[in-house]
Amino acid sequence: MSLTLKGLHHVSAITAKAPENYKFYTEVLGLRLIKKTVNQDDVSVYHLFYGDETGNPGTELTFFELPNAGRNRDGNNSISALSLRVPGDDALLFWTQRFTVFGVEHEEITERGGRKTLAFTDHEGQRLILVSDEHNEGMPGGKPWAKSPVPAEYAIVGLGPAHLTVETAEHTALILEDLLGFRRAGSYPSPVAGQPDILVFETGEGGSGTEIHLEERSDLPQERLGRGGVHHVAFRVDNEEELKQWIERIRSVQLPNSGFVDRFYFRSLYFREPNGILFELATDGPGFATDEEVEHLGEALALPPFLESKREQIEAHLKPLDTRPQI
């Protein structure tokens, strides 16, 4: 059976303050908090998941809370920007006005890779890009949260291209094409004079929700990851059976990897490509409604069964974060 990744599954970034993060991504960006849980590798800190109405794969933006994290030092060999899809070009005009009202730093609307986009940063310097689905084809977006403060016709509907900045593009391109099965889908000029074109790769059905944009910048220092930086990008695998086949493929080329990891809401494999960027392959299921009713996602602290016996200790070390709906 031919193995094909379906597109982006989620991206995980770093915040130093969960309450401010929650406020920005729900009240300003209008995303739904679909899961309030802990970092399974460090249960003393929150792991917050935002997404569409039900947290469909391809819509999930997640944050590890690291309270003592210093500011991210932008640079090479990094996931240097995240994209969020909006329904069309008119939505970008709406967001320009909204960002002005909320004091969000943003650039002018500009074209990237044949699509209109709007770059902005959150309160911690996280680099984000709204990308219009006006002429997008391929992987469909998700369903906006009905209770979002942002009207559905302008709402964020999923993840767009993940932007990677690396010292040597050919090393990452080799992994994307020869190992993971991505296809080259074009290129566009770098915004920095004298630098190589940015390469576009796609997988699955193609389209914005399946793309990696790869920028070579040999002139930059190495990134130092901190708050406002991105920890990893995850790609969609249909099911657990396929994930196990991917594990065998990764092992066959002798890339160091995590092996099978059970994250309860999905199953995963982690490995680093040659420039040091962390990739994850994650299954579409079981999903975020596994342990909570859809209408109450994200309201209480959710723990996977293998951490439930430690709930009292875990809650004692977490600062309270009220995510219940306001009456």
C-alpha positions in Angstrom: 0.0 0.0 0.0 1.3 3.5 -0.9 1.8 5.7 2.1 0.6 9.3 1.7 0.4 12.0 4.4 -2.9 13.8 4.3 -1.7 17.3 5.2 -0.9 19.3 8.3 -2.3 17.8 11.6 -1.2 20.4 14.2 1.6 22.7 15.1 2.8 23.2 18.6 4.4 26.4 19.9 5.6 27.8 23.2 3.9 30.4 25.5 5.1 31.7 28.9 1.7 32.7 30.2 -1.3 30.4 29.6 -4.0 32.9 30.7 -2.8 35.6 28.3 -2.4 33.0 25.6 -6.0 31.7 26.2 -7.3 35.3 26.1 -5.6 36.1 22.8 -6.4 33.0 20.8 -10.0 32.8 21.9 -11.1 36.4 22.3 -9.0 38.0 19.5 -8.5 35.2 17.0 -11.8 33.5 17.8 -10.5 30.0 18.0 -12.1 27.4 20.3 -10.1 25.9 23.2 -10.8 22.3 22.5 -8.6 20.7 25.2 -7.0 22.0 28.4 -4.5 19.3 29.4 -0.9 19.0 30.5 2.3 18.4 28.7 2.6 14.6 28.9 6.4 14.9 29.1 6.2 17.5 31.9 2.9 17.4 33.7 3.7 20.5 35.7 2.7 22.8 32.8 -0.4 23.2 30.6 -0.8 22.0 27.1 -3.6 24.0 25.4 -5.2 23.0 22.1 -7.1 25.4 19.9 -9.0 24.5 16.8 -12.3 24.6 14.9 -15.7 23.5 16.3 -14.6 20.0 17.2 -10.8 20.2 16.9 -10.6 18.5 13.5 -7.1 17.4 12.4 -5.6 20.2 10.3 -7.2 22.9 12.4 -5.2 22.5 15.7 -2.8 25.1 17.0 -1.3 24.0 20.4 0.8 25.6 23.0 3.1 24.3 25.7 3.2 26.7 28.7 6.8 27.2 29.9 6.6 29.9 32.5 10.3 30.7 32.6 10.9 30.6 28.9 12.9 33.5 27.5 12.0 35.3 24.3 12.5 33.2 21.1 15.6 34.3 19.3 14.5 34.0 15.7 16.9 32.3 13.2 17.8 29.3 11.1 16.7 25.7 11.3 13.3 26.7 12.6 9.6 26.7 12.0 9.7 30.4 11.4 6.0 31.2 10.8 2.6 29.5 11.1 -0.3 30.1 8.8 -4.0 30.2 9.5 -6.6 29.9 6.8 -9.5 32.3 6.3 -12.4 31.9 3.8 -11.4 34.6 1.3 -9.8 37.9 0.5 -12.5 40.0 2.1 -11.7 38.3 5.4 -8.2 39.8 5.3 -9.7 43.3 5.2 -11.9 42.3 8.3 -8.8 41.1 10.1 -6.8 44.2 9.3 -9.5 46.3 11.0 -9.8 43.9 13.9 -6.0 43.9 14.5 -6.0 47.7 14.6 -8.8 47.7 17.1 -7.1 45.2 19.4 -3.6 46.7 19.0 -2.2 43.6 17.3 1.0 44.3 15.3 0.5 43.4 11.7 1.8 44.1 8.2 0.0 45.1 5.0 -1.9 42.5 2.9 0.6 41.0 0.4 0.8 38.0 -1.9 2.8 34.9 -0.9 2.8 31.9 -3.2 -0.1 33.1 -5.3 -2.4 33.8 -2.3 -3.2 37.0 -0.5 -1.9 37.0 3.1 -1.7 39.1 6.2 1.2 38.6 8.6 0.9 39.5 12.3 2.5 38.7 15.7 0.8 37.7 18.9 1.6 39.3 22.3 4.7 37.1 22.7 6.1 37.7 19.2 4.7 34.5 17.7 4.9 34.9 13.9 1.6 34.1 12.2 0.2 34.6 8.7 -3.5 34.7 7.7 -3.8 33.1 4.3 -6.9 33.5 2.0 -8.7 30.5 0.7 -10.2 32.6 -2.1 -8.6 30.5 -4.9 -7.5 27.5 -2.8 -8.1 24.0 -4.0 -7.5 20.7 -2.3 -7.8 19.8 1.4 -10.9 21.6 2.8 -10.9 23.7 5.9 -12.7 23.0 9.2 -16.0 24.3 10.6 -15.7 27.6 12.6 -16.8 27.5 16.2 -20.4 28.7 16.4 -19.8 30.7 19.6 -16.7 32.5 18.3 -16.6 36.3 18.6 -15.5 36.4 14.9 -18.3 36.1 12.3 -18.2 32.7 10.4 -17.7 34.4 7.0 -14.3 35.7 8.3 -13.4 33.1 10.8 -10.2 31.0 10.9 -10.9 27.6 9.4 -7.6 25.7 9.8 -3.9 25.6 9.4 -2.2 26.9 6.3 1.3 26.4 5.1 4.0 25.9 7.7 7.1 28.1 6.9 10.5 26.5 7.5 13.7 28.5 7.5 16.9 26.4 7.1 20.5 26.7 6.4 20.6 24.1 3.6 17.3 23.7 1.8 18.3 20.6 -0.1 18.7 18.5 3.0 15.1 19.2 4.2 13.7 18.9 0.7 15.2 15.4 0.4 13.3 14.3 3.5 10.1 15.9 2.4 10.2 14.4 -1.1 12.0 11.1 -0.9 11.0 10.0 2.6 7.6 11.7 3.3 6.3 11.8 -0.3 5.7 15.5 -0.6 5.6 17.0 -4.1 7.1 20.2 -5.3 4.3 22.6 -6.1 6.2 25.7 -7.2 8.2 28.6 -5.7 8.0 32.3 -5.1 10.5 35.1 -4.5 12.1 35.6 -1.1 11.2 39.0 0.5 14.9 39.3 1.3 17.0 40.6 -1.7 19.6 38.2 -2.9 18.2 35.1 -1.2 16.9 32.0 -3.1 13.3 31.5 -3.9 11.0 30.0 -1.3 10.1 26.4 -2.3 6.6 25.1 -2.0 5.8 21.4 -1.2 2.4 19.8 -0.9 1.1 16.4 0.0 -2.3 14.5 -0.1 -5.0 16.4 -1.9 -2.8 19.5 -2.1 -3.8 23.0 -1.2 -3.0 25.4 1.6 -3.7 22.9 4.4 -1.1 20.5 3.1 1.9 22.8 2.3 5.4 23.4 3.6 7.1 26.5 2.5 10.9 26.1 2.6 13.2 29.1 2.8 17.0 28.8 2.6 18.8 31.5 4.7 22.5 30.6 5.2 23.1 34.2 6.5 21.1 33.7 9.7 22.2 32.5 13.2 20.7 29.4 14.7 17.3 29.9 16.4 17.2 29.7 20.2 13.7 28.4 21.0 11.7 30.2 23.6 8.3 31.9 24.1 6.9 33.0 20.7 8.7 30.1 19.0 7.4 26.9 17.4 8.3 23.5 18.9 7.2 21.1 16.1 4.9 20.5 13.1 2.8 17.4 12.8 1.5 15.8 9.6 -1.7 13.7 9.3 -1.7 9.9 9.1 -5.0 8.3 8.5 -4.9 5.6 11.2 -2.7 3.6 13.6 -2.0 0.9 11.1 -0.6 3.4 8.7 1.4 5.0 11.5 3.1 1.7 12.2 4.1 1.5 8.5 5.5 5.0 8.7 7.6 3.9 11.7 9.1 1.1 9.7 9.9 3.5 6.9 11.6 6.0 9.2 13.6 3.2 10.8 14.6 1.8 7.4 16.6 4.9 6.6 18.1 4.9 10.2 16.7 8.2 11.3 16.6 8.4 15.1 13.0 8.6 16.1 10.6 8.2 19.1 8.9 5.0 17.9 5.2 4.7 18.6 3.9 7.2 21.2 0.3 7.1 22.5 -1.0 10.6 23.1 -4.5 9.3 23.8 -6.2 11.8 21.5 -3.9 10.6 18.7 -0.9 8.3 18.2 2.4 9.7 17.1 5.9 9.3 15.9 8.6 12.0 16.3 11.9 12.6 14.4 14.2 15.4 13.4 15.0 16.2 9.8 18.7 16.9 9.0 18.5 20.7 9.8 17.2 19.8 13.2 13.5 20.7 12.9 11.2 18.4 14.8 8.5 16.6 12.7 5.7 14.5 14.1 3.4 12.1 12.3 0.0 11.9 14.0 -3.2 9.9 13.5 -6.5 11.5 12.8 -8.2 9.7 15.7 -9.4 9.0 18.2 -10.0 12.7 18.6 -10.7 15.3 21.3 -14.3 14.2 22.1 -13.0 10.9 23.4 -13.2 12.1 27.0 -15.4 15.2 26.9 -18.7 16.0 25.3 -18.3 18.2 22.2 -20.3 21.1 23.7 -18.0 21.2 26.8 -14.6 20.7 25.1 -11.8 22.6 26.9 -13.8 23.7 30.0 -12.2 21.4 32.5 -8.7 19.9 32.9 -8.6 16.8 30.8 -6.1 14.0 31.6 -5.5 10.8 29.6 -6.2 7.6 31.5 -2.5 7.0 32.3 -2.3 10.3 34.2 -5.8 10.2 35.9 -4.4 8.6 39.0 -2.1 11.6 39.5 -4.8 14.2 39.0 -4.6 15.6 42.6 -0.8 16.1 42.4 -1.0 17.5 38.9 -3.7 20.0 39.8 -1.9 21.1 42.9 1.1 22.3 40.8 -0.9 24.1 38.1 -2.0 27.7 38.4 -5.8 27.8 37.9 -6.9 28.7 34.4 -10.6 29.4 34.2 -11.8 28.3 30.7 -15.5 27.9 31.6 -17.9 29.9 29.5 -18.8 33.3 31.0 -22.5 33.6 32.0 
